[in-house]
């Protein structure tokens, strides 16, 4: 009886939050259009508040409908807000002294702040609409029957895949660790080694996300979960020694969502505590890696600083500068009309193949284009990039429409994961959302290959399993 009442309350909460969310999205889109029309920065603060409230309402709905805050659509939409609006929110609402320090955020394109805020609002709205529609529109009966006929990922394939990623990481640590630890973080950042093991690690490291998801999905006992968790933490530690925040973060986030989805739900308060720890860890790594790598990365005392938990919002949120600079530079040189996305498709073909065919292609990377046009950067310093900015440099304001199909993909694949036995939809949705949670601040070309080949790997596993099931005789009492 209690379970029925709890489910009823959850359904009611989800319906109400979705109703309020729909009304808020209409208001936010209208206000974003007003910002685009007026270009008045005085209205930007209101739009930032609407973004934050819509994020909270979507969190409530997605928790009710999808069972957890750690769901792919919410992770994706949170990443849009986190990487583009946290600094501006603090700046306009005067949250603290650090948000008054503009640094290089407003060196270019300050007059485009209203348009940038509006573009982020429209991108969030598009992602929310796509995600909700992808999840709520029912699957066809034939699709549901096919999903229910699937078997789990092969444990052997999952562990071999994960083992290969771990072995490559250990070999990278043994070969490149001593040299890198001696030279420091900027040496690795500006002068990446051109060795076979580094190239192999660089080409395969992000596939660790899919490997972790696969071993947790295929694990059948508590012992296997513990081994998978321990091996994942080893991957986190190996990458931590090199002073990078990206790889430890992405592996740790994958571990978190794997536990929450395949082992046991993580309570909300535990998620808050983990977020605080992650913010502290980010601050520590950012300040210790300048003095040395290896185990020295853990020695925070010598910095003489106190941990600042709000620094991560300044540090991450200033990615909005890529949008501001893009708007200014694109206004001078014109839009690309899909060039960078087309280049990302061509990049799926290895360069040696192009060379063998006697063809060459001048791949344009928006992050390099941004640096080439920015005269305020020291030599060797980069800015990263942004999927929101890349949507703009290609198609202008209407570029926000690309967030609708991405949201649809995440919501749809999550629904397929819930309806299927093999959970291949979960692998698609979580792999893409975890990668996007980090790479929202990067060129599309950088991570598109990983997501594409990840989809191919999952679909190959799915087709082999279905083929094997179709070829095997149906036993008495076994559902066909």
C-alpha positions, 0 to 999 in steps of 0.5 A, a space after each residue: 500500500 505504501 509503495 502504491 501511495 509513493 508511486 502515486 505521489 511521484 507521478 503527481 509531482 512529475 506531472 505538476 513539475 512538467 506543467 510548470 516547466 512547460 509554462 516556464 519554457 514558454 516564458 524563457 523563450 519569449 524573454 530570450 527573444 526579447 533579449 535578442 531584440 533589445 540587446 539590453 544587458 539589464 534584462 540578462 539577469 532575469 534570463 539567467 534566473 529563468 535558466 536556473 529555475 528551469 534547470 531545477 524544475 527539469 531536475 524534479 521532473 526527470 527525477 520523478 520520471 527517470 528515477 534518479 537525478 543522475 539521468 542522461 538528459 539532466 546531465 546534458 542540460 546541467 552541462 549547458 548551464 554549468 559551462 556557460 551561465 554560472 559565472 554570469 549568474 554570479 556576476 549579475 547577482 553579485 554572489 562574491 568578489 571573484 565574480 566581479 573579476 572579469 579577467 579575459 571574459 569580457 576582453 572581446 564581445 562584451 556587447 554581445 552578453 544579452 545575445 549570448 545569454 539568450 542563446 544559452 536559454 534557447 539551447 537549454 529549452 531545445 534540449 529540454 523539449 527534445 529530451 521530454 519528447 524523446 522519453 514520453 512518446 511511446 515506442 512501437 510495439 515491435 520495438 518494445 518486443 525486440 528490446 525485451 528479446 535482448 540479452 545482457 552485454 557479454 561479461 567477457 567482452 565487457 571485461 576484455 574491453 575494460 582490461 585493455 583500457 586499463 593496460 594501456 593506461 598503466 603502460 602510459 604511466 610507466 613509459 611517460 610518467 617519469 618524463 612528464 612528472 619531471 617537466 611539469 603540467 605545462 610541458 604535457 599541455 604544450 608539448 605532448 609527447 609524440 610516442 606510440 604509447 601516448 598516441 594509443 592512450 590519447 586515441 583510446 582513453 575516452 572509450 574508458 567511459 563505455 568500458 566502465 558502463 559495460 562492466 557494471 551493466 554486465 556484472 552479476 555479483 557484489 564482488 564483481 561490482 567491487 572489482 569494477 569500482 576498484 579498477 575504475 578508481 585506479 584509472 582515476 588515480 593514474 590520470 590524476 597523477 598527470 595533473 589533468 582534471 578532465 579524465 579523473 572527472 569523467 571516469 569518476 562521473 561514469 563510476 557514479 552513474 554506473 553505481 546509481 543505475 546498475 547497483 543502488 540508487 545514490 541518495 540526494 544528500 550523498 550526491 550533494 556531498 560528492 559535488 562538494 568534494 569534487 569542487 574541492 578536488 578541482 580547486 586542489 588540482 588546479 593549484 598544485 599541478 603548477 608546482 609538480 605532478 605525480 604524488 606532488 599533486 596531492 600536496 596542497 599545503 605548500 600552496 599556502 591557500 585555502 580551498 575555495 568551493 565557489 572557484 569552480 563556478 568562476 572557472 567553468 562558467 567563464 567558458 561563456 567567453 567563447 560565445 562572446 568572442 565567437 559572436 564578435 569574430 563571426 560578425 566580422 568574417 561570417 557564418 560557417 554554415 555547417 563547415 565544422 560539423 561536416 569536418 567532424 564527419 570527415 574526421 572519422 576517416 583516419 588521415 593516412 587513408 586520405 593521404 593514401 587516396 591522394 586527398 587532403 582536407 584542411 580541417 577547421 577547428 573552431 578553438 584554433 580559429 578563436 585563438 587566431 583571432 584573439 590578440 590578448 592570449 600569451 603564446 601556447 595558451 588556448 581557450 577551449 570551445 563550446 558546443 553552444 558557440 559552435 552552433 552559433 558560428 555555423 548557423 547563427 542564433 537558429 543553431 540552438 535547434 541542434 540541441 533538440 535532436 541531441 536531447 531527443 537521442 538521450 531521452 529516447 535511448 534512456 527509454 529504450 534502456 528501461 524497456 529492454 533487457 539488455 540495457 543497450 539504450 542505457 549504454 548509448 545514453 550514458 556514454 554520450 551524456 557523460 562525454 558531453 558533460 565534459 566536452 560541452 566546452 570543446 570542439 565537436 570534432 574532438 569528441 564526435 569520433 568517440 561518441 560515434 565509434 562508441 555507438 558502433 561498438 554497442 550496436 555490434 554487440 547488440 546485433 551479435 547477441 540478437 543473431 546468437 539468440 535467433 540462431 539458438 533453439 527456443 527451449 520449452 518455457 522460454 519466451 520467444 
